[in-house]
């Protein structure tokens, strides 16, 4: 049985797409019809390239979004001003490297407003455009299965911080209630829903440095509870969850181990579990899944990252096959999908990997899956 292939969601955007997105971001005039046409064409090309690379379960590349989390400021009320910037703790330990990143433009610049009012949906119009573009592209290029990303309540609370609700838990609850319709709209369209949840790992060394690991695990548990509440009316087999320690090349010496987040991750109402296992800081953690095989629910499907998303090395397909085989040996080929560590275009106009190399990596992923 051939292992199926997918990725985390975001892909490099064309310059035309980036120019439109930043015109909207900065409030400068642009042609709305031309914007929509550009997004439609770009999504079609993005889906075509995924298919040509051998990817079975495709996305729209998050083409129209400024980023995987802060796009919500444009689709929901209650956000304004700016949130504090919290550099990851590992970069703070190496200030010369942090300065080099800043000097070289190695950190993306985009608005991160605070929550200053009640969070409510402005309607599903922009989401419906994304859905229509992806479904049209899938039909055009003969792709049967696709997914669409959405921000989790926890990751929104990480980047768009609370200055309105009395407590963080109240903010999470409000976000869960607001995002519920977005999640349900995606699933109702026939697409799988992917929840991006770097808050379950990255936020440990960004927002919760003052806590112990055990205290942070409790916070992450509250995030999953809020997420599960928003997912309560969605079938679990339509949901993917992605955990992330930060999609940047850096020391990552402050990353909380997968072993400590395993139970939290498995408690999410999502059949498909996407996680990093290619970069040098987390490549060894496949053993967590091996050693806790009996604690992986029978219905869960593992989607390990078998290509890295922060370097321009193109992984050898034999290495990809070896990485896949480790997980096949644990849960069987019918419960493994080959994925990427993270997205290749997490922020519009920003990415460490050259766009052409990103697709070469996806090609290596697909070739490795066939070998596996």
C-alpha positions as CSV (number, residue, x, y, z in Angstrom):
1,X,0.0,0.0,0.0
2,X,1.5,3.3,-1.1
3,X,1.7,5.9,1.7
4,X,-0.3,9.1,0.8
5,X,1.3,12.5,0.8
6,X,0.3,16.0,2.0
7,X,2.0,19.0,3.6
8,X,1.2,21.5,6.3
9,X,-0.6,24.0,4.1
10,X,1.2,27.2,3.2
11,X,3.2,27.5,0.0
12,X,5.3,30.3,-1.6
13,X,3.1,33.0,-3.1
14,X,3.9,34.8,-6.4
15,X,5.0,38.5,-6.3
16,X,1.7,39.5,-7.8
17,X,-0.2,37.8,-4.9
18,X,2.2,39.4,-2.3
19,X,1.7,42.8,-3.8
20,X,-2.1,42.6,-3.6
21,X,-2.0,41.2,0.0
22,X,0.2,44.0,1.2
23,X,-1.8,46.6,-0.5
24,X,-4.8,45.3,1.5
25,X,-2.7,45.1,4.6
26,X,-1.5,48.7,4.4
27,X,-4.8,50.1,3.3
28,X,-3.6,51.4,0.0
29,X,-6.0,51.4,-3.0
30,X,-6.2,48.3,-5.2
31,X,-8.6,46.8,-7.7
32,X,-10.8,44.3,-5.8
33,X,-11.8,42.4,-8.9
34,X,-8.2,42.1,-10.0
35,X,-7.3,40.9,-6.5
36,X,-9.9,38.2,-6.7
37,X,-8.8,37.2,-10.2
38,X,-5.2,37.0,-9.1
39,X,-6.0,34.8,-6.1
40,X,-8.1,32.4,-8.3
41,X,-5.3,32.1,-10.9
42,X,-2.7,31.6,-8.2
43,X,-4.6,28.9,-6.4
44,X,-5.1,27.0,-9.6
45,X,-1.4,27.1,-10.3
46,X,-0.5,26.2,-6.7
47,X,-2.8,23.1,-6.9
48,X,-1.3,22.1,-10.3
49,X,2.2,22.3,-8.9
50,X,1.2,20.2,-5.9
51,X,-0.3,17.5,-8.2
52,X,2.7,17.6,-10.5
53,X,5.0,17.1,-7.5
54,X,3.0,14.0,-6.4
55,X,1.0,15.4,-3.5
56,X,-2.2,13.5,-2.9
57,X,-4.0,15.8,-0.4
58,X,-3.6,19.5,-1.5
59,X,-4.3,22.9,-0.1
60,X,-4.8,26.4,-1.5
61,X,-1.3,27.3,-0.2
62,X,-3.0,29.8,2.1
63,X,-2.6,32.1,-0.9
64,X,-4.9,34.9,0.1
65,X,-3.8,35.1,3.7
66,X,-1.2,37.5,5.2
67,X,-0.3,34.7,7.7
68,X,-1.6,31.6,9.1
69,X,-2.9,33.3,12.3
70,X,-3.3,37.0,11.9
71,X,-5.6,36.8,8.9
72,X,-8.4,36.6,11.5
73,X,-8.1,40.3,12.2
74,X,-9.6,40.9,8.7
75,X,-12.5,38.5,9.2
76,X,-13.5,39.2,12.8
77,X,-14.3,42.2,14.8
78,X,-12.5,43.2,18.0
79,X,-8.9,43.7,16.8
80,X,-7.0,46.9,16.7
81,X,-3.7,48.5,17.7
82,X,-0.6,46.3,18.0
83,X,0.5,43.4,20.2
84,X,3.8,43.1,21.9
85,X,6.5,41.2,20.1
86,X,8.0,38.3,22.1
87,X,11.1,36.9,20.5
88,X,11.5,33.2,21.1
89,X,13.6,32.4,24.2
90,X,16.1,30.4,22.1
91,X,16.9,33.5,20.0
92,X,17.2,35.6,23.1
93,X,19.9,33.3,24.4
94,X,21.9,34.0,21.2
95,X,21.5,37.8,20.8
96,X,24.1,38.1,18.1
97,X,22.1,35.6,15.9
98,X,18.9,37.4,16.7
99,X,20.5,40.7,15.6
100,X,21.7,39.1,12.4
101,X,18.2,37.9,11.6
102,X,16.8,41.3,12.2
103,X,19.5,43.1,10.2
104,X,19.1,40.7,7.3
105,X,15.3,41.0,7.3
106,X,15.1,37.4,8.6
107,X,11.9,38.1,10.7
108,X,8.6,39.0,8.9
109,X,7.0,42.3,9.6
110,X,3.2,42.4,9.7
111,X,0.4,43.8,11.9
112,X,-0.5,41.9,15.1
113,X,-3.3,43.9,16.6
114,X,-4.6,43.4,20.1
115,X,-8.0,42.1,21.0
116,X,-9.7,45.3,22.2
117,X,-13.4,44.4,21.7
118,X,-15.8,41.6,21.3
119,X,-14.7,39.0,18.8
120,X,-17.4,38.4,16.2
121,X,-17.4,37.1,12.6
122,X,-17.8,39.7,9.8
123,X,-19.3,36.9,7.7
124,X,-17.8,34.0,5.8
125,X,-17.4,35.9,2.5
126,X,-13.6,35.8,2.3
127,X,-13.5,32.2,3.5
128,X,-16.0,31.2,0.8
129,X,-13.9,32.8,-1.9
130,X,-10.9,30.7,-0.6
131,X,-13.1,27.5,-0.6
132,X,-14.4,28.2,-4.1
133,X,-10.9,28.8,-5.5
134,X,-9.6,25.6,-4.0
135,X,-12.5,23.5,-5.1
136,X,-12.4,24.9,-8.6
137,X,-8.6,24.3,-8.9
138,X,-9.1,20.7,-7.6
139,X,-11.7,20.1,-10.2
140,X,-9.6,21.7,-13.0
141,X,-6.6,19.5,-12.2
142,X,-8.3,16.3,-11.2
143,X,-7.4,16.3,-7.5
144,X,-9.9,14.4,-5.3
145,X,-8.9,15.5,-1.8
146,X,-8.0,18.8,-0.3
147,X,-7.8,20.6,3.0
148,X,-8.0,24.2,4.2
149,X,-6.1,25.7,7.1
150,X,-7.7,27.7,9.9
151,X,-6.2,29.3,13.0
152,X,-6.9,27.6,16.4
153,X,-8.2,29.7,19.3
154,X,-4.8,29.1,21.0
155,X,-2.7,30.4,18.2
156,X,-4.8,33.5,17.8
157,X,-4.4,34.2,21.5
158,X,-0.6,33.8,21.0
159,X,-0.2,36.4,18.3
160,X,-3.2,38.7,18.8
161,X,-3.1,39.1,22.6
162,X,-6.0,39.9,24.9
163,X,-6.7,43.4,26.1
164,X,-10.5,43.1,26.4
165,X,-11.7,39.9,28.1
166,X,-11.3,39.5,31.8
167,X,-9.2,36.3,31.6
168,X,-7.2,34.3,29.0
169,X,-9.8,31.5,29.4
170,X,-12.6,33.9,28.7
171,X,-10.7,35.1,25.6
172,X,-10.1,31.5,24.4
173,X,-13.8,30.7,24.9
174,X,-14.8,33.7,22.9
175,X,-12.4,32.8,20.1
176,X,-13.7,29.2,20.1
177,X,-17.3,30.4,19.7
178,X,-16.3,32.9,16.9
179,X,-14.2,30.4,15.0
180,X,-16.7,27.5,15.2
181,X,-18.6,28.7,12.1
182,X,-15.4,29.0,10.0
183,X,-14.4,25.4,10.9
184,X,-17.9,24.1,10.1
185,X,-18.0,26.0,6.8
186,X,-14.8,24.4,5.6
187,X,-15.9,20.9,6.5
188,X,-19.4,21.5,4.9
189,X,-17.7,22.3,1.6
190,X,-16.2,18.8,1.5
191,X,-12.7,19.9,2.4
192,X,-10.7,18.6,5.4
193,X,-10.1,21.1,8.1
194,X,-6.6,21.7,9.4
195,X,-6.1,23.5,12.7
196,X,-2.7,25.2,13.1
197,X,-1.6,24.9,16.7
198,X,1.9,26.2,17.3
199,X,0.5,27.5,20.6
200,X,0.9,23.9,21.9
201,X,4.7,24.1,21.5
202,X,6.0,27.4,20.2
203,X,4.2,29.5,22.8
204,X,6.1,27.6,25.6
205,X,9.2,29.6,24.8
206,X,7.5,32.8,23.5
207,X,4.6,33.7,25.9
208,X,5.0,31.3,28.8
209,X,8.7,31.5,29.7
210,X,7.9,32.1,33.3
211,X,6.0,28.8,33.7
212,X,7.4,25.4,34.4
213,X,6.9,22.7,31.8
214,X,4.2,21.1,33.9
215,X,2.4,24.5,34.3
216,X,2.6,25.0,30.5
217,X,1.1,21.6,29.8
218,X,-1.9,22.7,31.8
219,X,-2.2,25.9,29.7
220,X,-1.9,23.8,26.5
221,X,-4.6,21.5,27.8
222,X,-6.9,24.5,28.2
223,X,-6.2,25.5,24.6
224,X,-7.2,22.0,23.4
225,X,-10.3,22.1,25.5
226,X,-11.3,25.4,23.8
227,X,-10.5,23.9,20.4
228,X,-12.5,20.7,21.0
229,X,-15.4,22.8,22.1
230,X,-15.4,24.6,18.7
231,X,-15.1,21.2,17.0
232,X,-17.9,19.6,18.9
233,X,-20.2,19.4,15.9
234,X,-17.6,18.3,13.3
235,X,-16.7,14.6,12.6
236,X,-13.2,13.9,13.9
237,X,-12.2,12.1,10.7
238,X,-12.5,15.5,8.9
239,X,-10.0,17.3,11.2
240,X,-6.2,17.6,11.1
241,X,-4.1,19.3,13.8
242,X,-0.6,20.6,13.4
243,X,1.8,21.2,16.3
244,X,4.9,23.4,15.7
245,X,7.9,24.7,17.7
246,X,8.4,27.7,15.3
247,X,9.1,27.5,11.6
248,X,12.5,29.3,11.7
249,X,16.1,28.2,11.4
250,X,17.5,28.8,14.9
251,X,19.0,27.0,17.9
252,X,15.6,25.7,19.2
253,X,17.3,24.9,22.5
254,X,14.2,25.9,24.5
255,X,11.7,23.7,22.6
256,X,9.5,21.7,25.0
257,X,10.0,18.0,24.1
258,X,7.4,16.1,22.2
259,X,7.3,13.6,25.1
260,X,5.8,16.2,27.3
261,X,3.2,17.3,24.8
262,X,2.2,13.9,23.5
263,X,-0.9,13.4,25.7
264,X,-2.1,16.9,25.0
265,X,-1.7,16.4,21.2
266,X,-3.5,13.0,21.3
267,X,-6.4,14.6,23.2
268,X,-7.4,16.9,20.4
269,X,-10.5,16.0,18.4
270,X,-8.6,15.4,15.2
271,X,-7.9,12.2,13.4
272,X,-4.8,13.4,11.6
273,X,-1.8,14.5,13.7
274,X,0.9,16.6,11.9
275,X,4.2,17.1,13.6
276,X,7.9,17.9,13.0
277,X,10.4,15.1,12.7
278,X,12.9,16.2,10.1
279,X,14.7,19.2,11.6
280,X,17.8,18.4,13.7
281,X,16.0,19.4,17.0
282,X,13.1,17.0,16.6
283,X,14.3,14.3,14.3
284,X,14.9,11.9,17.2
285,X,11.4,12.2,18.6
286,X,9.9,9.4,16.4
287,X,10.9,7.2,19.3
288,X,8.3,8.9,21.5
289,X,5.6,7.4,19.2
290,X,7.4,4.1,19.2
291,X,7.7,3.9,22.9
292,X,4.1,5.1,23.5
293,X,2.5,3.1,20.7
294,X,-0.2,1.7,23.0
295,X,-1.2,5.2,23.9
296,X,-1.9,6.3,20.3
297,X,-5.7,5.9,19.8
298,X,-6.5,3.3,17.1
299,X,-8.3,5.9,14.9
300,X,-5.4,8.4,14.8
301,X,-3.4,8.8,11.6
302,X,0.2,10.1,12.0
303,X,1.4,12.7,9.6
304,X,5.2,13.1,10.3
305,X,7.1,15.9,8.6
306,X,9.6,14.0,6.4
307,X,11.0,17.1,4.7
308,X,12.3,20.2,6.5
309,X,10.9,23.7,5.7
310,X,13.7,25.9,6.9
311,X,16.7,24.9,4.7
312,X,17.3,24.6,1.0
313,X,18.6,21.1,1.2
314,X,16.5,18.8,-0.9
315,X,16.1,15.6,1.1
316,X,17.2,12.4,-0.7
317,X,14.1,10.2,-1.4
318,X,15.8,7.3,0.3
319,X,16.1,9.4,3.5
320,X,12.4,10.4,3.2
321,X,11.5,6.7,2.8
322,X,13.5,5.8,5.9
323,X,11.7,8.5,7.9
324,X,8.3,7.3,6.7
325,X,9.2,3.6,7.4
326,X,9.8,4.4,11.1
327,X,6.2,5.4,11.5
328,X,4.8,2.6,9.3
329,X,6.5,0.2,11.6
330,X,4.7,1.7,14.5
331,X,1.1,2.0,13.3
332,X,1.0,0.5,9.8
333,X,1.0,2.1,6.3
334,X,-2.8,2.8,6.4
335,X,-2.3,5.1,9.4
336,X,0.6,7.1,8.1
337,X,0.6,10.1,5.6
338,X,3.9,11.7,4.6
339,X,4.0,15.4,5.3
340,X,6.3,18.4,5.8
341,X,7.6,19.8,9.1
342,X,5.7,23.1,8.6
343,X,4.6,25.4,5.8
344,X,6.8,26.8,3.1
345,X,5.1,30.2,3.1
346,X,3.9,30.8,6.6
347,X,3.9,34.5,6.1
348,X,3.2,36.2,2.7
349,X,6.3,37.2,0.9
350,X,8.6,35.5,3.5
351,X,10.2,32.1,3.5
352,X,13.6,30.7,4.0
353,X,13.2,28.2,1.2
354,X,13.3,29.2,-2.5
355,X,9.9,28.6,-4.1
356,X,11.3,26.3,-6.8
357,X,13.2,24.3,-4.1
358,X,10.0,24.1,-2.0
359,X,8.3,22.2,-4.9
360,X,11.5,20.1,-5.4
361,X,11.2,19.1,-1.7
362,X,7.6,18.1,-2.2
363,X,8.7,16.0,-5.2
364,X,11.3,14.3,-3.0
365,X,8.5,13.7,-0.4
366,X,6.3,12.0,-3.0
367,X,9.2,9.9,-4.4
368,X,10.2,8.8,-0.9
369,X,6.6,7.8,-0.1
370,X,6.5,5.6,-3.2
371,X,9.8,4.0,-2.1
372,X,8.5,3.5,1.4
